[in-house]
């Protein structure tokens, strides 16, 4: 989200909370969820004092024992004080609080960015431990997948992403991401000389891209993926896949992208990307 | 109209019996709401390994339900891993003790499990909060106001309502519209729900369990707590084994197998 969008959202949320009439219509539980969201917005738009005020309200209501409030508390310390202090706070929470655990991992990630490789291992180890204990957490799997992607371990990343798909099978962006990783993985395999496997991965990647556009009809990322993937399949020296089929698929992707570009039915950056891909994959 | 002389109620009956009962009922309801909130113990955090034990089952179920969304090789490797891990007791909370002794444990006493005990205590507390004030109120009314006629409904009713509106009054020929004190108590007991909703907001626990019939609100405060689909004292290993069997039986039908054709048809490329 761009800063201006964020500020606009913050202002709208602020107006909602302070309006009284609109907020009063909500159930109490819902109202506190809105408070929680507003807390995040306030922190993101650096309204620290306001965030602290909301935090006080929430911890007055739910007590400091609440795991959800603890996460907010940790975030507040993180934003207003140092990471080390936040880490210290989180370490005092019981280990069963998944939310606090995730915060710790997030902090580990931030510190790992600049730190030596051991820190990065610690970040990934913690993530693996988290998904081992809470395998129904799609967020954690996706985070793990991104860690593996950064490390270039595409096979592991695909495993984690498949796990995400098991949990949220209709997430078109994850489907497209699986496709993208498949494309990358396939080119790595190609460069290592295992052509047959590379083509398998390529076909699979195109399938996932197609799935993403099946779920979301004008998803530019998905359609570009279909176009790129099918073109690469056709570029294989001796493709085992059904050439005619992929020619049609390629044609279809090109048509759809052209349609999106013509009707300007997407965000500006997506349109630019679509135009570029169309030009490069004539 | 028969010239039967109408009953005349003393206005002090209204001022000193009708309204006090109503007021006391409302106040007791509010009190009950706050007492219930105070008595509610915070749900116990399970330890990490118990979460893992439970989540493993969920994972198996997810794989069976959504396996069609991932490629066959991916599905098969998960299937193999999960069935083996389940059978070896990999996800069990007390894996060590499971591995050390093989003889099956006797089914544990549900009362011995701390989780089950907690839940039972909660239910007991909830019931006490309901029963104690109601007994007191009812005996109060029975002691002081038994046999009182408190008011006259402004609309006629059939004779069947007599038992509802005139309990505690033994006069057979009295018009059904007259309401006795104990009946007024019951009317308040069942009818104050919406008043509490206004005063305390919805989802309050003032009405206790009395609104079960028809209000559709369920028992406030009760339930929750324990693991869904898992009674305390159940042998977890057996659950894991049956999940392993379920996964073994699950067949894989890849949803993306013919996706090219599907989309080509949809966009009329054929």
Interface residues (C-beta under 8 A of the other chain):
Chain A: X27 X28 X29 X65 X94 X95 X96 X97 X98 X132 X133 X134 X135 X136 X158 X159 X162 X165 X166 X167 X169 X204 X206 X207 X208 X210 X211 X213 X214 X245 X246 X248 X249 X251 X252 X255 X256
Chain B: X42 X45 X46 X47 X48 X51 X52 X55 X56 X58 X59 X62 X63 X66 X67 X69 X70 X71 X74 X201 X202 X203 X255 X256 X259 X260 X261 X262 X263 X264 X266 X267 X269 X270
